Amino acid sequence: MSDLVANLRERALLTGRRVLIVEDEYFLADDVSSALRSLGADIVGPAGDIDDALRIVNDGGVIDGAVLDVNIRKQMIYPVARELKARGIPILFTSGYDRIVINSEFADVPLWEKPLDHRAMARGLAGMILRA
């Protein structure tokens, strides 16, 4: 019974929370979405390019957290990250690159290296959102 209770608690972690996903690889975006939905999140996007992501961020809808691929179609995600950070929205980066490529202004943003442990990443973001 305690496994069931723990499972229900985990599924409720992000209930009612909206999480933006910016990822240009369809299957990875789908895997990240599934992991976050398993914690109860409503998914915003996923956006596959910077312009779409900025439109979503600026459309006035609530965003409680975001998973941002560092490199989207050969562009760095920084314009989106800056907007979200300015609003106090918890973000994390995903990347196939080492932290060394991340602009120093984002030194405090957690980096999850690909290949991802999707469930662990989702739980990490949930903790960030709940602390915010």
DAPEWO-V115278 format. One record per residue. OMEGA is omega in whole degrees, -180 to 180 (* if undefined). NEAR is the number of other ideal C-beta (glycine too) atoms within 10 Angstrom. D_LAST is the distance of its C-alpha to the last C-alpha in Angstrom with 2 decimals. Layout:
[[OMEGA;NEAR;D_LAST] [OMEGA;NEAR;D_LAST]]
This chain:
[[-179;5;30.95] [175;6;28.05] [179;7;27.46] [179;8;27.27] [179;9;24.77] [179;10;22.57] [179;11;22.98] [177;9;22.13] [-180;9;18.94] [-179;16;17.89] [-179;13;18.96] [-175;11;16.79] [-175;19;13.45] [179;24;12.71] [-180;10;15.24] [180;10;14.83] [180;19;12.16] [-177;17;13.69] [177;27;13.61] [174;23;15.79] [175;25;18.22] [-175;31;20.44] [-178;23;23.27] [175;17;26.99] [-172;16;28.35] [-175;10;28.79] [177;8;28.98] [177;19;25.95] [180;20;23.92] [179;14;25.41] [178;17;24.57] [178;26;20.88] [-179;21;20.87] [-180;13;22.66] [180;20;20.36] [177;26;17.28] [180;15;19.52] [176;17;20.54] [176;20;17.07] [-176;15;17.44] [167;24;15.70] [-176;14;17.52] [174;17;18.41] [-175;22;18.67] [1;19;21.61] [176;23;22.29] [-178;24;23.42] [175;18;26.15] [-174;13;26.43] [-178;18;24.71] [178;14;26.30] [180;15;25.22] [179;28;21.61] [176;15;21.70] [179;11;23.43] [-179;19;20.77] [-175;21;17.98] [-178;9;20.24] [177;9;21.62] [178;5;19.32] [179;10;17.79] [172;10;14.20] [-177;20;12.32] [-180;21;8.99] [-178;24;9.48] [172;30;12.70] [-173;29;15.33] [171;23;17.70] [-175;24;21.16] [-176;23;22.06] [-179;15;25.56] [179;21;26.25] [177;10;29.98] [174;6;30.71] [177;14;28.10] [-173;15;25.05] [-171;25;21.71] [179;16;20.76] [179;14;21.25] [-180;24;18.69] [179;24;16.19] [180;13;16.82] [-177;17;16.31] [179;22;12.92] [179;17;11.75] [179;8;13.46] [179;9;11.39] [-179;7;8.01] [179;20;7.78] [178;22;7.10] [168;23;10.78] [179;17;13.33] [167;22;17.05] [-178;25;20.01] [170;18;23.43] [-178;13;26.91] [174;13;27.07] [180;9;26.35] [-176;13;23.57] [-179;5;26.38] [-178;12;26.38] [177;19;22.78] [-175;13;22.83] [178;6;21.90] [180;11;19.39] [-179;20;17.17] [-178;9;17.94] [-178;8;14.32] [178;19;13.66] [178;14;14.54] [175;16;17.94] [-177;18;19.36] [177;13;23.12] [4;12;25.36] [-174;10;26.78] [162;18;23.46] [-171;12;22.80] [-179;19;21.12] [179;15;20.06] [178;11;18.57] [-180;19;16.70] [178;25;15.39] [177;18;14.31] [178;16;12.62] [178;28;10.57] [178;22;9.93] [179;12;8.64] [-179;18;6.21] [-178;20;5.16] [178;13;5.57] [-175;7;3.82] [*;10;0.00]]
